[in-house]
Amino acid sequence: MTETLAQLSTVFLYAAMGLYAAAFIAFALDLARRGARATAAEAAVVPSAVARRAAAAANSSGAPTTTLTVEGGPGGEAPPPPPPPSSALGRLSSRISERVEDDVMNGGGTASLRWAFGFTIVGFAVQLVAVVLRGIAAARVPWANMWEFSMTGTLVIIGVFLLANLKWDIKYVGTFVLGLVLVLQGIALLRYYVPVVPLQPALQSYWLVIHIIVAVLGTAFFALGFALSGLQLLQYRRERQVAESRPQQFRFLQTLPGSVVLENLAYRINIVGFIAWTFTLIAGAIWAEKAWGRYWGWDTKEVWTFIIWVIYAGYIHARATRGWRGSRSAWLAIIGFAAVLFNFGIVNVFFHGLHAYSGL
């Protein structure tokens, strides 16, 4: 019976991954359509190369222009002198963003988003069943090894993403969140799967529930902050290209919030993750005292958990007091989440110590 439930749990996880993959594709299609709309809006706002050459020839010869109409000037008149390149390109980008965003909000990209969000919700429900079945099969909370922690951790990442959309409309980051979850689940299936086993003696404590819950929550918020920070870097690069009158990549970025808005969102979410991670450290120290008779022993896992805390503390402090804004704060958040992944995927597997509970 135990093995049957464990296998059924894995089947439900595969089903959830299939739904997440469909959601990932739908989210990516929405971004692609946003990019196509931005390109179309730019073509409508900016005259074609042929029209620009005709206007330039007419101006140089002194002949009146009767067919070319440039937005902002009446038909039959020559266009006014162009503004400085950087300001003109900035205003152009703003106008295109407004046009495309209006199109998206009025239903242009809603279908893909509805399907993507729907697939995500259903996938979350299916994965929740998988986690519950694993817990029933083990007759305990399902996070005693890396396989079970991966199942629960990716579930909470999706849950935090869905809950965050109740306060902020950040569906545009769904491609990055779903992509990260699919990669983590794929690695877990290939490398971390273990059959159901009893808890080790040191884990047989109610502190397991407290410690792991806050650790999973902190990881989930850090993951969402990581996705927003990565998008912030792309947006910051696009804004610099606009300011310097250089060609832009990733046209869909014109329809998304600016880098400052993305940075502020990432900062708020990372603060929540930092609070949860602080409780992870505190709960882990209390549990260590009860299990091993000391609060801190410089075990590899303990050290890396503290390193992660220091990185995010530095990120919050530098941004709040040192004025580390823009790309520097984004890179700090990305480095912090890289340390989280290293702690989970490398320290747990290749470093031995009192916290060697990978089950591998």
C-alpha positions in Angstrom: 0.0 0.0 0.0 2.8 2.4 0.9 4.6 1.8 -2.4 1.4 2.1 -4.4 0.6 5.5 -2.8 4.2 6.6 -3.4 4.0 5.6 -7.1 0.6 7.4 -7.4 2.2 10.5 -5.9 4.9 10.4 -8.6 2.2 10.0 -11.3 0.4 13.1 -10.0 3.7 15.0 -10.0 4.2 14.1 -13.7 0.7 15.4 -14.4 1.4 18.6 -12.6 4.6 19.1 -14.6 2.6 18.6 -17.8 0.2 21.3 -16.7 3.1 23.6 -15.7 4.7 23.0 -19.1 1.4 24.0 -20.8 1.3 27.1 -18.6 4.9 28.0 -19.4 4.1 27.8 -23.1 1.0 30.0 -22.7 2.9 32.6 -20.6 5.7 32.6 -23.3 3.1 33.1 -26.0 1.6 36.0 -24.2 5.1 37.6 -24.0 5.6 36.9 -27.7 2.3 38.5 -28.6 3.2 41.5 -26.5 6.4 41.8 -28.5 4.5 41.5 -31.8 2.1 44.2 -30.7 5.0 46.5 -29.6 6.5 46.0 -33.1 3.2 46.7 -34.8 2.6 49.8 -32.7 6.1 51.1 -33.5 5.4 50.6 -37.2 2.2 52.6 -36.8 4.0 55.4 -35.0 7.2 55.6 -36.9 7.1 56.2 -40.7 8.7 53.6 -42.9 12.2 54.0 -44.3 10.8 54.9 -47.7 8.5 57.5 -46.2 11.4 59.0 -44.2 13.6 59.2 -47.4 10.7 60.8 -49.3 10.2 63.4 -46.5 13.9 64.2 -46.4 14.0 64.6 -50.2 11.0 66.9 -50.1 12.4 69.0 -47.3 15.8 69.4 -49.1 14.2 70.4 -52.4 11.7 72.7 -50.7 8.7 70.9 -52.3 5.6 70.6 -50.1 4.7 67.2 -48.8 1.1 66.3 -49.5 0.9 62.5 -48.9 3.1 61.9 -45.8 1.3 62.2 -42.5 3.3 61.9 -39.4 1.5 61.5 -36.1 1.4 64.8 -34.3 1.3 67.0 -37.5 -1.6 67.6 -39.9 -1.7 66.0 -43.3 -0.3 68.0 -46.2 2.4 69.7 -44.1 6.0 68.8 -43.8 6.8 67.1 -40.5 8.3 69.3 -37.8 12.1 69.1 -37.1 12.8 66.0 -35.1 13.6 66.4 -31.4 17.0 65.2 -30.0 17.4 61.5 -30.6 17.4 60.3 -26.9 14.3 62.3 -25.9 12.5 61.4 -29.1 13.2 57.7 -28.7 12.2 57.9 -25.1 8.8 59.5 -25.9 8.3 57.1 -28.8 8.9 54.1 -26.4 6.5 55.6 -23.9 3.8 56.0 -26.6 4.3 52.5 -27.9 4.2 51.1 -24.3 0.9 52.9 -23.7 -0.7 51.7 -26.9 0.3 48.1 -26.4 -0.6 48.1 -22.7 -4.0 49.5 -23.6 -4.4 46.7 -26.2 -3.4 44.0 -23.7 -5.6 45.4 -20.9 -8.6 45.6 -23.3 -8.3 41.9 -24.2 -5.5 41.6 -26.7 -3.4 39.3 -24.6 -6.0 38.1 -22.1 -6.7 34.7 -23.7 -3.1 33.5 -23.3 -2.9 34.8 -19.8 -6.2 33.2 -18.8 -5.1 29.8 -20.1 -1.7 30.1 -18.6 -3.0 31.1 -15.2 -5.7 28.4 -15.3 -3.1 25.7 -16.2 -1.0 27.0 -13.3 -3.9 26.8 -10.8 -4.9 23.3 -11.9 -1.2 22.2 -11.8 -0.9 23.5 -8.3 -3.9 21.5 -7.2 -2.6 18.3 -8.8 0.8 18.8 -7.3 -0.8 19.4 -3.9 -2.5 15.9 -4.3 0.9 14.5 -5.1 2.5 15.9 -1.9 -0.5 14.8 0.2 -0.2 11.2 -1.2 3.5 11.1 -0.4 2.8 12.2 3.1 0.1 9.5 3.6 2.4 6.9 2.1 5.1 7.9 4.6 2.7 8.5 7.5 4.5 11.8 8.3 5.2 15.2 6.9 6.6 14.8 3.4 9.9 16.7 3.7 12.4 14.3 5.2 14.8 14.1 2.2 15.7 16.1 -0.9 13.0 14.5 -3.1 10.2 15.4 -0.7 11.7 18.8 0.0 11.8 19.4 -3.8 8.1 18.4 -4.2 7.0 20.7 -1.3 9.4 23.5 -2.2 8.2 23.8 -5.9 4.6 23.6 -4.7 5.1 26.5 -2.4 6.9 28.5 -5.1 3.8 28.2 -7.3 1.6 29.0 -4.3 3.5 32.2 -3.5 3.3 33.2 -7.2 -0.5 32.7 -7.2 -1.0 34.5 -3.9 1.2 37.4 -5.0 -1.1 38.0 -8.0 -3.9 38.7 -5.6 -2.0 41.9 -4.5 0.1 42.7 -7.6 -0.6 41.8 -11.2 2.7 40.1 -11.9 1.5 37.4 -14.3 4.1 38.6 -16.8 6.7 36.9 -14.6 5.0 33.6 -15.0 7.3 32.4 -17.7 10.3 32.8 -15.5 8.7 31.2 -12.4 7.2 28.2 -14.3 10.5 27.7 -16.1 12.4 27.7 -12.8 9.9 25.2 -11.2 10.1 22.9 -14.2 13.9 22.8 -14.1 13.9 22.1 -10.4 11.3 19.4 -10.7 13.1 17.8 -13.6 16.4 17.7 -11.7 14.6 16.3 -8.6 13.0 13.5 -10.7 16.3 12.6 -12.3 18.6 12.8 -9.3 16.8 13.0 -6.0 14.0 10.4 -6.1 14.1 7.9 -3.2 11.5 5.5 -1.9 9.6 6.1 1.3 11.7 5.6 4.4 11.2 6.2 8.1 12.4 9.4 9.7 15.9 9.5 11.1 15.9 9.9 15.0 17.1 13.5 14.9 14.2 14.5 12.6 11.6 13.0 14.9 10.5 16.3 16.4 7.8 18.9 15.9 10.6 21.3 15.1 10.9 19.6 11.8 7.5 21.0 10.8 8.4 24.5 12.1 11.9 24.7 10.7 11.1 23.3 7.3 7.9 25.3 6.8 9.7 28.7 7.3 12.6 27.5 5.2 10.3 26.5 2.3 8.5 29.8 2.6 11.7 31.8 2.6 13.0 29.9 -0.5 9.7 30.5 -2.3 9.8 34.2 -1.8 13.4 34.4 -2.7 12.6 32.5 -6.0 9.9 35.0 -6.9 12.3 37.9 -6.0 14.9 36.2 -8.2 12.6 36.1 -11.2 11.6 39.8 -10.7 15.2 40.8 -10.4 16.2 39.0 -13.6 13.4 40.7 -15.4 14.5 44.0 -13.8 18.0 43.6 -15.3 16.5 43.0 -18.8 14.2 46.1 -18.4 17.1 48.2 -17.1 19.2 47.3 -20.2 16.3 48.2 -22.5 15.8 51.5 -20.8 19.5 52.3 -21.3 19.3 51.4 -25.0 16.3 53.8 -25.3 18.2 56.6 -23.5 21.3 56.0 -25.8 19.3 55.7 -29.0 20.5 52.1 -29.5 18.4 49.2 -31.0 16.3 47.3 -28.5 16.0 43.6 -27.9 13.0 41.8 -26.4 10.2 44.1 -27.6 7.8 42.6 -25.0 9.6 44.5 -22.3 8.0 47.7 -23.6 4.7 46.5 -22.3 5.9 45.6 -18.8 6.5 47.9 -15.8 9.7 49.9 -15.7 12.9 48.7 -13.9 12.2 50.8 -10.9 8.7 49.2 -10.4 10.2 45.8 -10.8 13.0 46.6 -8.4 10.6 47.8 -5.7 8.4 44.6 -6.1 11.5 42.4 -5.8 12.6 44.3 -2.8 9.3 43.9 -1.0 9.1 40.2 -1.8 12.7 39.5 -0.8 12.1 41.3 2.6 9.3 38.7 3.3 11.7 35.9 2.3 14.4 37.4 4.5 12.0 37.4 7.5 11.1 33.8 6.9 14.8 32.9 6.6 15.6 34.6 9.8 13.1 32.4 11.6 14.6 29.5 9.8 18.0 30.2 11.5 16.3 30.8 14.9 14.2 27.6 14.7 17.2 25.6 13.4 19.3 26.7 16.3 16.6 25.8 18.9 16.1 22.4 17.2 19.9 21.8 17.2 20.1 22.5 20.9 17.3 20.0 21.6 18.8 17.4 19.2 22.5 17.8 19.8 22.8 19.9 22.9 24.2 23.0 21.2 22.7 25.9 19.3 25.5 26.3 16.8 28.2 23.9 15.7 29.6 25.4 12.4 28.2 22.5 10.5 28.5 23.0 6.7 24.7 23.4 6.3 24.5 25.8 9.2 27.3 27.9 7.8 25.7 28.2 4.3 22.3 29.0 5.8 24.0 31.8 7.7 25.8 32.9 4.5 22.5 33.2 2.7 21.1 35.3 5.6 24.1 37.6 5.4 23.8 38.1 1.6 20.1 39.1 1.9 20.8 41.2 4.9 23.5 43.0 2.9 21.1 43.4 0.0 18.4 45.0 2.2 20.9 47.2 4.1 22.7 48.4 0.9 19.5 49.3 -0.9 18.0 51.0 2.1 21.0 53.0 3.4 23.7 53.0 0.7 21.6 53.8 -2.2 22.4 50.6 -4.1 19.6 50.8 -6.7 19.2 49.5 -10.2 21.4 46.7 -11.5 23.5 46.4 -8.3 20.6 45.5 -6.1 19.3 43.1 -8.7 22.6 41.3 -8.9 22.8 41.0 -5.1 19.3 39.4 -5.1 20.4 37.0 -7.8 23.6 36.1 -6.0 21.5 35.4 -2.9 19.2 33.0 -4.7 22.2 31.3 -6.3 23.5 30.7 -2.7 20.1 29.2 -1.8 20.3 26.8 -4.8 24.0 25.9 -3.9 22.9 25.2 -0.3 20.2 22.9 -1.5 21.8 21.2 -4.5 25.5 21.1 -3.6 25.9 21.3 0.1 23.2 18.6 0.8 24.7 16.2 -1.7 28.5 16.6 -1.6 29.1 17.9 2.0 28.7 15.6 4.9 27.7 16.6 8.3 24.9 16.4 10.9 22.5 17.8 8.3 23.1 15.1 5.7 19.5 14.2 5.2 19.4 14.0 1.4 18.4 10.4 1.4 20.7 9.6 -1.5 
